Amino acid sequence: MDSSTLFLMAADFVLVVHLLFVCFVVVGLVLILAGKVWRWAWVLNPWFRLVHLLAIAVVVIQSWIGLICPLTTIEMALRSRAGDATYTGSFVSHWLERLLYYQAPSWVFAVCYTAFGIAVFASWFLMRPRSFTKTNDDRFSG
């Protein structure tokens, strides 16, 4: 196997990790809200909720300071090393443009990320996670 194939495989792996990260953030909020409706105790897990909140916080901060996601940067560097085509801009903007033919300035994505981040932050208060310490929290027990 030549090095360009290895670089392409590594780039594809980073792409999958990036997609899983996006799914975690988006589907995570959907599951938290569904958990409120269907009383799923696991969505009260404070570690899950904290990691979820931090994940979108990182995305929001990066978008407002104009940083491209490190996963996008790594993937593009690997594709470039393999001699493959690369894309400009962020992972989400690239794939939204490809999938939905949607073009927008980067500030639009920053606003969307921020709105989504606010929704995740609001979900923290709408459906408070359990305490990090072991206590007798009877919400959704049983």
HURA-V550045 format. One line per field, one symbol per residue. phi: phi as a letter, one per 20 degrees, with the letter a starting at -180 (. if undefined). burial: 1 if it has 24 or more other C-alpha atoms within 12 Angstrom, else 0. A space follows every 50 residues. Layout:
phi = ???
burial = ???
//
This chain:
phi = .effffffffffffgfgffffffgfffgfgfffffffelefffegffgff fffffffffffgffenefggffffgffffffenefccdnegfffffffed lddbffffffffffffffffffffefcfffffefcedeflfp
burial = 00000011011101100100110011011011101100001111100111 01101111110010000110110111111000000000111111000000 000001001100100110111011001111000000000000
//
